[in-house]
Amino acid sequence: MPTTVHPKLRVAAVQAAPVFLDLDGTIDKTIDLMAQAAGQGVKLIAFPETWLPGYPWWIWLDSPAWGMQFVQRYHDNSLVVGSSEFDRIREAARKHKLWVSLGYSEKAAGSLYIAQALFDDQGRTVQTRRKLKPTHVERTVFGEGDGSDLAVIETPIGNIGSLSCWEHLQPLSKYAMYSQNEQIHCGAWPSFSLYRGAAYALGPELNNAASQVYAAEGQCFVVAPCATVSEAMSDLMCTDAGKQQMLRVGGGFARIYAPDGSPLGTPLAEDQEGLVVADIDLGMISLAKAAADPSGHYSRPDVTQLLLNKKRREPVVLQHAPEVEGAALEAVAAPAEPAAAPHQQPVAV
């Protein structure tokens, strides 16, 4: 009988600070990190939440009126899907033969979204997704995704899914991902720098635990990149002692976890930039699944079930009827005929 060959690959989680509010500068840094990863034999590299052009920390530091000074600059430096800046990263993925999970602030017309893209090693866009619900004050900056954004993509290196930050605390969203046989999960985080010592829920202990539990619950590998806050970012936003206390420099806690929850790779100091790298073997997943598959043999659908609506939401739906317009023109030029019974169209549900 033929033997199944499970993919084995080297993966990397980025821990670094963006060139804050500078799209082109951060893309340059992105490509440099990709080159470093390729030089270490990495096949998949994952970047933090809103890596491009950085996380809007000012929303947690002061009033909306104070934060308005950053709004135009943030919009202008957010990434447009399909733009020349977007294509720079696709081309770098092709050049370095890397799969890339990219976190970015997506600009779509007048709105912004917390987004992630997946590029393959040929530079093709495999997936773009948006965070379903921005967290707390993030809603003053970003719009929402929809059910189409809870998707796991089948690829030659495994079934890959992505979530951002506190999406990892949403039980139903996690279960939707587990049910799609996710094997490699890219869990993007911004930085664990905020309200240190005052808000445990925002700190590294709880949020790294969320990534670790995701690995054990879903029996998948979790690549969890995490950004840092640089001195330059602090100088820009932390304009008094109170703000300096609320947002500290550092906060990088990038991690990689195996399907049994065990940590992989060597962590970096929280103020150190670089890559957390690990070799993974997807064959390990079957061992974890044998014990507990939450949407398979370990489920009880007779007791609890999840309804997942993956239909994309559109604010405007255009309905064209060119054949009607053509018929109207013909009616002007031709003699009138007796009216026929209207054709009944099926209703889409």
N, C-alpha and C positions, 0 to 999 in steps of 0.2 A: 504493500500500500504506500502511496506517496506520503512523505512527511511534510507537514505544514511548517513553513519557515516564517517565524515571527520577526517583524522588523526590530533591528537593534540600531540605535543611533545615539549621538551625543547632542545634548540640548544645553542651552544657556539661558539664564535669567539675568537681565540687565539690572545693575544697581548703579545709578549715576544721576546727576542733576542735568536738566536741559539747559540750553542757552536760553534763558527765560525770556519769553515774549519775543523771540527771534526765530521765525520759522526756518529761514534759510540756514541760520547758524546751527539750529538743532538738527536739521537734516544732514548738515556736514558732520556733526558729531554722531548721528545715527549711522552714517555710512562708515565712519571710522570704527565704531564698535562692531559693525558687521564684518569688517575686514579682520579685526582682532579675533572674532569668533571663528571665521573661516580658517584663519591661521592655526587655530587649535583643533581643527577637525570637527567643529560644530555643524550639525545639519539643520537644527531649528533654534532660532533665537527669538526671545520674547521681550518686548519693551513695556514699561509701566503705563498706568492709566494716564491719559492726556499728556503723554510724553511730549507730543508736539501741540502747542508750544510751551507746555508746562501746566501744572494744575493752578487754578485761580485761587490761591490761598487767601487773598484779601477778603473774600466773602465771609471768612470765619473771624476776621480781625477787627472789623469796625462796621459802621452803618453802610447801607446801600449808597447813600449820598457820597460818602468818602470813597467808596470803591469805584464810583463812576469814572474816576481818572484813568482807570485801567481798561475800561470797556472797549473803546474803539481800537486800542492797540491789540487787545486780545482777539477781537473779531478779525482784524486785518492780518493777523499771524496764525489764524486757524487754518486747517488744511481742507481744501476742496477736493473731493473725490474726482479723479480723472484729470486733474490739473497737471501742469508741468512739474510742480513740486512733488505731487503724488507719483508721477512717472519716474522721478529721480530715484525714489526708493525701490520701485519695481525693477528698474535697470540695475541697481546695486544688488538686488536679490539674484538677478540673472547672472551678473558678473561673478559673484562670489558663490553661486550655486547653493544658496541658503533658502530655507523656508523661514519666513519672517512673520511674527505676530506683532502688530504695531498698534499702540494706543495713541489716540490723538483727539483733539477737539475738532470735530467736523463742522465746517461752515457749509450750509445748504441754503442758498438765497439769504434771507435775513435771520435765520435761526442757527443756533449751535447745538451740537449733540456730543455726548461722551461716546466715543466710537472706537472700534477695533477693526483692523483689516488683517487678512491672512493672505500672504503672497507665497507662491511656490518657488522652487529653485530654478524655474524658467522665467521668472519675472511676471507670471500671470496672476491676476487678482482672483483668488479662490473664494473669498468671502469678505463682505463688509457688514458690520452690525453696529447697533446702537444700544446703549444701556437703557433698560426698560423704564426705570424710574430713577432720576437723579435723587441724591440723598440730601434731605434737609435743605440747607441754604444753596446747594447746587441748583435747585429749581429756579433760582433767580438768574441763572446763566444759561442753563441747558434745557432743551426739550426732551421728549420721551421717545423711546423705541416702541416696538410692538411685538406680537408673538412670532413674527417671522425672524426676529433676532435671537430666538432660542433655538439655534440650529447647530448640529454636529455634522461636520463635513468629512466624508470618506475620502482619504488620500492614500497614496502609495506608502506613506510612512506611518499610517494609522488614522483612526477616526479622531479628528481634532475639534474641540469646542473652546469657546472663550466666554468669560464673564469679567466684569469690572467691579472691584472694590466690594461694597456691601451687597451686591447681587449674591455674594457668597453667604449672606445671612437670610436669603429668601428661600425657605424650604421648598415651595412649589416650583420655583424656577430651577432650583438644583435638581429636583426630581425629574423635571422635563428633560434636562440635559442627560441625566443618568439613563433615562429610558431609551436614548438614542445610541446606546452602546459606545459612549465616549471612552477613548483610550488615552489621549493626551489632552490635558486641560490647560489652557493659558489663562491664568488668573492674574489680572493686572491690578496693581495697587499704586497709589500716588506717592506716599511717604508717611511714615508714622512719627511725625514731628509735632503734631498739633495737640495743644493742651496737655502736655506730658505731666503726669502726676496729678492731673485734675479730672481727666476723663478716661477712665480705664478702657472703655469700649472703643476708643480711637487708637489705642496703643498697640505695640507689636505683639504682646502676649496673646491677646484675644484674636487679633486678625490673622496672625500666623497660625493660630489654632484652627481658625476657619478654613484656611487652605489645607491644613493637615487632615482635618475631619473630612473635607471634600474628597481628598484622595482615598481615605478609608471607606467612606460611604459609597462613593461611586466606583471604587476599585479601579482607579485610573492614576496615571502619572500627572502630577500637578507642577507646572512651571510657573512660579509666582514672582515676576519681576517687581521691583519696588524702587521708586525714585528717591533721591535725596534733596534736601534743601541746601543750597549753596550760600556762601557768605554774600555773594552778589544779590541773590534773591532776598536774603534777610535785610541787606542794606536798603533795597528798594521799597520793601513793604513794611518792615518793622521799624517804624520811624520814632518809636518811643520805647521806654523800658517795659511797659505793659505788653506791647505787641511782641517784643523780643522774648518775653516770658511765654506768650501764647504759641509762638511758632519758633521752634529751635532749629539750629543748623544741624544737619545730619538726617537721622530718621530712616536710613536705608536698611531694610531687613529682607533682601531678596532670598528666596528659598526654593528648593525643589523637593518634592515628596514622591515616594513610591506608592504603589497601590495598597500596601499594608499600612501606610501612614508614616513609614520610617523616613527620616531626612536623608537626602543625598547631596553630594557635593560639599564644598568647604565654604561656609558663610564668610562674608567680609565684615570688617568693622563698620559700624553704622554710618560713619562719615567717609568711608572709602569708596571710590568709584572702581567699577570693574565688572566682571562676569562671574556668576556662580555657575559652574559647569558640572554636568553629570552624564554618565553613560546609562542609558535605559534599555531594557529588553522587554518588549511587549508580551513576551511569553509568560512573564510574571503575573499578568493579569488573571489568567485562568486559575492560578492558585488562590488568589483573593476571591474571585467569583465563586469558587467552589464552596467557600464558607458562607458568603452572603451576597446575593445579587438583589438589590432593593426593588428593581422593577421586573425581576424575573422570578426565580424559584423562592426568593425570600419575601415576596410580596403577598398581599391578601386583597386582590381586587374585588372580592365579594364583600369586603368591609369598607375599604377606601379606594377611590379612583381619582385620577386627575384629568380635568378637561383642559386640553391645550389647543388654543385657537391660533394657528400659525398664519392666518390671513394678514397680508400687509394692509395697513391702514393708510388711506390717502385722503387728504383734506378736500381735494377737488377731483372729481371723476368726470372726464370729458366723454360725452356720447356723440359720436358722429353718425350721420345717416346720409352718406353721399348718394346712395341709390334713390332716396326720396327726393333729394334736390334734382337729380337727373330726370326723374319721372315728372317733376313739376315743369321743367323746361320743355319736355316732350308734350306735356298737356297743352302748353301755350300754342305749340305749332300744329297740333293734331286735333281733329274733331273730337268732341266729347263722346265718351262711351258710357253705357250704364255702369253704375258703381258696383264693384265686386265686394263680396264679404271680406273684411280685413283678415289677414293671416294671423293666427294666434301664435305668438312666440312663447317658448317655455320660459319659466321664471327661474333665474339662477338663485340658488340658495347657498 
